[in-house]
Amino acid sequence: MDEIVLILTTVPEGFDSETLARDLVEASLAACVSILPPQVSTYRWQGAVETAQERQLVVKTTSARVSAVRQALEGRHPYEVPEFLVVRADADEAYGRWVATAAAPERGPL
């Protein structure tokens, strides 16, 4: 079974994150995408400290799908340098099987 991973990315508060999440799941690039409540992010960008309203997306998928998710986000992500963090997850066996099945590559590209 492929390793289960979480991909973290943030989008601006007004971005249509629900459509992006649905598209990733419908294309079998992710088993699930959780869209967290609005948050305030403070970060350094081009030498200045900035603050923005954002939403965190947590993409549950497999290590085999990371490249495809990255490619799907590159064309749609509104940020010049989007957050794309991959975190390995120690998943329960049944949950891991579900993620691997739901995000199986043979289900089709985005």
Order of alpha helices (4+ residues) and beta strands (2+ residues): beta-alpha-beta-beta-beta-alpha-beta-alpha
